[in-house]
Amino acid sequence: MTEQDRIDITDLINLHGHLIDAGELDQAGELFTPDITYDVKDFGFGSLHGTAALREAALALGSANPVGHHVTNIVITRIDDRSARVHSKGIGIQADGTSGSVVYDDVVVRGPDGWKISHRKVSARRAPLGVRGVGPREVLERFRQASITQSADDMRRVYAADAVHEFPFTRPGLPSRLTGRDEIVTWISAGWQDNPLRYERYRTLAVHATSDPDTIIVEQEALGTSAITGEFALPNIVVLTVRDGEIAHLRDYVNIPAALAALGHDT
C-alpha cells in the first residue's frame, strides 16, 4: 500500500462526516460501494444494504441524526493491493448538545473510481477503559426511573437491541415474551397510554446474587397511585441479566392478582 493510498483512504473516512452533516445523502456513492453493508445492529437498526437503504434510514431518523460527525484515530491495515481494514473512532454531537462515542470498523476496496467503503460496522462505546459496563443493580435503577417518568427514550437506552423480556405469569391476551428493543419499548409505551396505574417509586425487599455477576434476582414492590382504586403496592420478582450496561434478558414475575386489584378488576 502506497503513501498515496493511505492519504486517499484517510480522506475517504473524513469525507463521511462532511457529506452526512451537510445532508448531501445523494452523494453517498462517493463514500460507499453500491452494495455497501452498513451494520448498525448495536443501535437496534439491523444491517442496511445498499446506498438507497442508507439514504432512507437517515431520512427516517430525521432530527435524531447527529448534527456533527467527527472522526478521529484512523488506523489502516492492508489486506491486499485492492482492500484494507480501517479502524476509527467517531464522536456524534446531537442538536441538544449531548454527545456519544462510537467505533467504526470498515473494509475499504479500490475500484476504477478510487477507494470506497464496502462494509461498515458501527459499535457504541458505553463502558470506560474497555472494562465491563455498569452492573445489574445500576441498570435496574435506570429501568425503574424510566418506568416512573414514562420515558420511551430512556427505556430504549436501558435495553439491548436484541433484549428479551419474559412474563412467566400472564393472562390470555397478554404476551408471555417480547423480543428485541423495539418490540419491548413499543409494548411498554402502549401500556402507559392505556394504564391508569402511575408508578411513583420502588421498594426493594431483597436482592440475591447469582453465580453470574451480570445476573441478579430482585424482590420488589412498585408503589404508586391508581386512577381507579387509589394507592397501590405491586409486589413482583425480576431476574435481570445485563450486557455492556444494558438489559439483555429480564424475566418479570408479575403478581397478577395484585395488578388486577389495583385496576379494580375481580381476580
VENNOR-V701053 format. One line per field, one symbol per residue. ss: DSSP state (~ for helix, > for strand, _ for the rest). phi: phi as a letter, one per 20 degrees, with the letter a starting at -180 (. if undefined). burial: + if it has 24 or more other C-alpha atoms within 12 Angstrom, else -. A space follows every 10 residues. Layout:
ss=???
phi=???
burial=???
This chain:
ss=__~~~~~~~~ ~~~~~~~~~~ ~___~~~~~~ _>>>>>>>>_ ~~~___>>>_ ~~~~~~~~~~ ~~~~___>>> >>>>>>>>>> __>>>>>>>> >>>_____>> >>>>>>>>>> >__>>>>>>> >>>>___~~~ _____~~~~~ ~~~~~~~~~_ _~~~~~~~>> >>>>>>____ ______>>>_ ~~~~~~~~~~ ~~~~__>>>> >>>>>>>>>_ ____>>>>>> >>>>>>___> >>>>>>>>>> >>>__>>>>> >>>>_~~~~~ ~~_____
phi=.effgfffff fffffgffff femeffefff dcfgdgddec gfdndmddcn ffffffffff flffffebdc dclfcdcfeb fdbbdcdbdc dddefenfbb ccddddddcd dgdofcedbc dddfdcdflm egfgeffffg ffffffffel dffffffeef gdfccdcfdb cgndfdbdcn gfffffffff fffdefecfd acdeeacdfc fefeccdceb cedacdfddn fbcdfaccdd cdblmcfebc ddefefgfff ffemdfe
burial=----++-+++ -++++++-++ ----+--+++ ++++-+++++ -++++--+++ +-+++--+-- ----++++++ +--+-++--- --++++++++ ++-------- ++++++++++ ---+++++++ ++++++---- ---++++-++ ++++++++-+ -+--++++++ +++++++--- -------+++ +++++-+++- ------+++- ++-+------ ---+++++++ ++++-+---- -+++++++++ ++++++++++ ++++++--++ -++----
